[in-house]
């Protein structure tokens, strides 16, 4: 089993929900990323999605686009990202790290080299937003051969055929995008419930829901029907609010509050 599978199995045994924060590597300044990762893990993150900076993050809203621009202005690249994951791994061998980004940096490095470097650094999963499942079979197999879970996105607009293609390739968990637009919007909780239930009827993989989750109330509502909640845009904003030197502490405290709310709602219910 992978670190991701182990994490979901452990959480499921105690009735808990996975908390998956997303942050962009090199934001708000390049030296803070290892500390941000550590603070997220210490404060209850179960899996961490780490964004690979890219100049045209087409699925992302203004906050995450701004984070990408900030990192690129500091010349953050894939080698930096791998180095920061490797540094994090020296202290934390348990928390899975998922790289999330776009195809261009992967293609520029070369797929085989990219996968080798990711595995050597301690990466557990990969989300390449613009790799469509119908063209990703060889990539998925190559990732799995290195012990890395290929993770794919589903959305409200996904057809039955697309859902089937994703579920035939996905490993680790499935990322359900709760919105039809870009990150940072407002989700329809009832629509999320219906659509996640339909996906769950077709797979045993855990389902994580992202886009539009900004606070503990929304996280708990989404977790009613999903196995994990994914929070990105709000974390980017928290990192930017105040003194850059305190960014890691702020984001850790924010995630800690979400963690406590989820555990009070779901771990307590499981014990009852």
C-alpha positions as CSV (number, residue, x, y, z in Angstrom):
1,X,0.0,0.0,0.0
2,X,1.1,3.5,-0.7
3,X,1.4,6.2,2.0
4,X,-1.8,7.7,0.6
5,X,-3.7,4.4,0.9
6,X,-2.3,3.9,4.4
7,X,-3.5,7.3,5.4
8,X,-7.1,6.8,4.2
9,X,-7.2,3.3,5.8
10,X,-6.0,4.7,9.2
11,X,-8.5,7.6,9.1
12,X,-11.4,5.3,8.0
13,X,-10.7,2.9,10.9
14,X,-11.4,5.8,13.4
15,X,-14.2,7.4,11.4
16,X,-12.1,10.5,10.7
17,X,-12.0,12.5,7.5
18,X,-8.9,13.4,5.6
19,X,-7.8,17.1,5.5
20,X,-5.8,18.0,2.4
21,X,-4.4,21.5,2.2
22,X,-3.0,22.9,-1.0
23,X,-0.2,25.5,-1.2
24,X,1.9,26.7,-4.0
25,X,5.6,26.0,-3.8
26,X,7.7,29.1,-3.3
27,X,4.8,31.3,-2.1
28,X,4.8,33.7,-0.4
29,X,8.6,33.5,-0.5
30,X,10.8,30.7,-1.7
31,X,12.5,30.0,1.6
32,X,9.3,29.3,3.5
33,X,8.0,26.2,1.7
34,X,9.6,23.5,3.9
35,X,8.4,25.3,7.0
36,X,4.9,25.6,5.6
37,X,4.8,21.9,4.9
38,X,6.0,21.1,8.4
39,X,3.4,23.4,10.0
40,X,0.6,21.9,7.9
41,X,1.6,18.4,9.0
42,X,2.0,19.3,12.6
43,X,-1.4,20.9,12.8
44,X,-3.4,18.1,11.3
45,X,-3.0,17.9,7.5
46,X,-3.3,14.3,6.5
47,X,-2.0,14.8,2.9
48,X,-0.5,17.9,1.4
49,X,-1.0,19.0,-2.2
50,X,2.0,21.1,-3.3
51,X,1.4,23.3,-6.4
52,X,4.2,23.4,-9.0
53,X,4.4,27.0,-10.3
54,X,3.3,27.5,-13.8
55,X,2.7,30.6,-15.9
56,X,-0.8,29.7,-17.1
57,X,-2.7,27.8,-14.3
58,X,-6.0,27.7,-16.3
59,X,-8.1,25.9,-13.6
60,X,-7.1,28.3,-10.9
61,X,-8.7,31.6,-9.7
62,X,-7.0,34.9,-9.0
63,X,-5.5,33.9,-5.6
64,X,-3.7,30.8,-6.9
65,X,-2.7,32.6,-10.1
66,X,-1.2,35.3,-8.0
67,X,0.7,32.6,-5.9
68,X,2.1,31.1,-9.1
69,X,3.2,34.5,-10.4
70,X,4.9,35.2,-7.0
71,X,6.8,31.9,-7.1
72,X,7.8,32.3,-10.8
73,X,9.1,35.8,-10.1
74,X,11.5,34.2,-7.6
75,X,12.5,31.7,-10.3
76,X,11.0,28.7,-8.5
77,X,11.2,25.6,-10.7
78,X,10.7,21.8,-10.5
79,X,14.2,21.3,-9.1
80,X,13.4,23.6,-6.2
81,X,10.1,21.8,-5.6
82,X,11.8,18.4,-5.4
83,X,14.4,19.8,-3.1
84,X,11.8,21.1,-0.7
85,X,9.9,17.8,-0.7
86,X,13.2,16.0,0.0
87,X,13.9,18.4,2.9
88,X,10.5,17.8,4.3
89,X,11.0,14.0,4.1
90,X,14.0,14.2,6.3
91,X,11.7,15.1,9.2
92,X,8.4,13.6,8.1
93,X,8.2,10.1,6.7
94,X,4.4,9.7,7.2
95,X,2.5,12.6,5.6
96,X,1.9,12.0,1.9
97,X,2.8,14.8,-0.5
98,X,1.0,15.2,-3.8
99,X,2.4,17.5,-6.5
100,X,-0.3,19.3,-8.4
101,X,0.4,21.2,-11.6
102,X,0.3,21.3,-15.4
103,X,1.9,19.4,-18.2
104,X,4.3,21.9,-19.5
105,X,6.9,21.7,-16.7
106,X,6.7,17.9,-16.8
107,X,7.2,17.7,-20.6
108,X,10.1,20.1,-20.4
109,X,11.9,18.0,-17.9
110,X,10.9,14.8,-19.7
111,X,8.3,12.4,-18.2
112,X,10.7,9.6,-17.2
113,X,13.1,12.1,-15.6
114,X,10.3,13.9,-13.8
115,X,8.9,10.6,-12.4
116,X,12.3,9.4,-11.3
117,X,13.0,12.7,-9.6
118,X,9.6,12.8,-7.9
119,X,10.0,9.3,-6.6
120,X,13.5,10.0,-5.3
121,X,12.3,13.1,-3.5
122,X,9.5,11.3,-1.7
123,X,6.5,12.4,-3.7
124,X,3.5,10.1,-3.2
125,X,1.0,11.3,-5.8
126,X,0.7,13.4,-8.9
127,X,-2.1,15.6,-10.3
128,X,-1.4,16.9,-13.8
129,X,-4.5,19.0,-14.5
130,X,-4.2,19.1,-18.2
131,X,-3.4,15.4,-18.8
132,X,-6.7,14.0,-20.0
133,X,-7.4,10.4,-18.8
134,X,-7.9,9.1,-22.3
135,X,-4.2,10.0,-23.1
136,X,-2.7,9.2,-19.7
137,X,-2.6,5.4,-19.5
138,X,1.2,5.1,-20.1
139,X,1.8,8.0,-17.7
140,X,-0.3,6.4,-15.0
141,X,1.4,3.0,-15.4
142,X,4.9,4.6,-15.2
143,X,3.9,6.6,-12.1
144,X,2.5,3.5,-10.4
145,X,5.7,1.5,-11.3
146,X,7.6,4.0,-9.2
147,X,5.1,3.9,-6.2
148,X,3.4,7.2,-7.1
149,X,-0.4,7.4,-7.2
150,X,-1.8,9.1,-10.4
151,X,-4.7,11.3,-9.2
152,X,-7.3,12.7,-11.6
153,X,-10.0,15.3,-11.5
154,X,-13.7,14.9,-11.9
155,X,-16.1,17.8,-12.2
156,X,-19.9,18.5,-12.4
157,X,-19.5,18.5,-16.2
158,X,-17.8,15.1,-16.3
159,X,-19.7,12.7,-18.6
160,X,-20.3,9.1,-17.7
161,X,-17.6,8.1,-20.1
162,X,-15.1,10.5,-18.6
163,X,-15.9,9.2,-15.1
164,X,-15.3,5.7,-16.2
165,X,-12.0,6.6,-17.8
166,X,-10.8,8.4,-14.7
167,X,-11.8,5.5,-12.4
168,X,-10.0,3.0,-14.6
169,X,-6.7,4.9,-14.1
170,X,-6.9,6.7,-10.8
171,X,-5.1,5.6,-7.7
172,X,-4.8,7.0,-4.2
173,X,-8.0,9.1,-4.3
174,X,-10.2,10.9,-6.8
175,X,-10.3,14.7,-6.7
176,X,-13.9,16.0,-7.3
177,X,-14.0,19.6,-8.4
178,X,-17.1,21.0,-6.8
179,X,-17.5,24.0,-9.1
180,X,-17.9,24.4,-12.9
181,X,-15.6,27.4,-12.9
182,X,-12.2,28.2,-11.4
183,X,-11.0,27.8,-7.9
184,X,-12.3,30.2,-5.2
185,X,-16.0,30.1,-6.1
186,X,-19.0,29.1,-4.0
187,X,-20.2,25.5,-4.0
188,X,-23.6,24.0,-4.1
189,X,-23.6,21.5,-1.2
190,X,-26.6,19.5,-2.3
191,X,-25.2,19.1,-5.8
192,X,-21.8,18.0,-4.3
193,X,-23.6,15.4,-2.2
194,X,-25.5,13.9,-5.2
195,X,-22.5,13.8,-7.5
196,X,-20.1,12.4,-4.9
197,X,-22.6,9.6,-4.1
198,X,-22.8,8.7,-7.8
199,X,-19.0,8.5,-8.1
200,X,-18.8,6.4,-4.9
201,X,-21.3,3.9,-6.3
202,X,-18.7,3.2,-9.0
203,X,-15.4,3.0,-7.1
204,X,-13.9,2.0,-3.8
205,X,-11.3,4.8,-4.0
206,X,-11.7,7.7,-1.5
207,X,-13.2,10.9,-2.9
208,X,-11.8,14.2,-1.9
209,X,-13.7,17.4,-2.7
210,X,-12.0,20.7,-3.4
211,X,-12.8,24.2,-4.7
212,X,-15.0,26.5,-2.7
213,X,-14.1,25.2,0.8
214,X,-13.1,28.2,2.9
215,X,-13.9,27.5,6.6
216,X,-14.8,24.8,9.1
217,X,-18.5,25.0,8.5
218,X,-18.1,24.3,4.7
219,X,-15.5,21.6,5.4
220,X,-17.8,19.7,7.7
221,X,-20.7,20.0,5.3
222,X,-18.6,18.7,2.4
223,X,-17.2,15.9,4.5
224,X,-20.7,14.6,5.2
225,X,-20.6,13.0,1.7
226,X,-16.8,12.8,1.0
227,X,-13.8,11.1,2.4
228,X,-11.6,14.2,2.3
229,X,-11.8,18.0,2.1
230,X,-9.3,19.9,0.0
231,X,-8.6,23.6,0.8
232,X,-6.5,25.8,-1.4
233,X,-7.6,29.3,-2.2
234,X,-8.3,30.3,1.4
235,X,-4.8,29.0,2.5
236,X,-3.1,31.1,-0.2
237,X,-4.9,34.1,1.3
238,X,-3.9,33.2,4.8
239,X,-0.3,33.0,3.8
240,X,-0.5,36.5,2.3
241,X,-2.3,38.1,5.3
242,X,0.3,39.8,7.5
243,X,4.0,39.6,8.0
244,X,5.7,37.1,5.6
245,X,7.8,35.8,8.5
246,X,4.7,34.5,10.2
247,X,3.1,32.9,7.1
248,X,3.8,29.3,8.1
249,X,2.5,29.7,11.6
250,X,-0.7,31.4,10.4
251,X,-1.5,28.7,7.9
252,X,-0.8,26.0,10.5
253,X,-3.1,27.6,12.9
254,X,-5.8,27.9,10.2
255,X,-5.5,24.2,9.3
256,X,-5.5,23.3,13.0
257,X,-8.9,24.9,13.4
258,X,-10.3,23.0,10.5
259,X,-8.8,19.7,11.8
260,X,-10.4,20.2,15.2
261,X,-13.8,20.9,13.7
262,X,-13.7,17.8,11.5
263,X,-12.6,15.6,14.4
264,X,-15.3,17.0,16.7
265,X,-17.9,16.3,14.1
266,X,-16.8,12.9,12.7
267,X,-14.4,11.2,15.1
268,X,-16.8,11.9,18.0
269,X,-19.7,10.5,15.9
270,X,-17.8,7.3,15.2
271,X,-17.1,6.8,18.9
272,X,-20.8,7.3,19.8
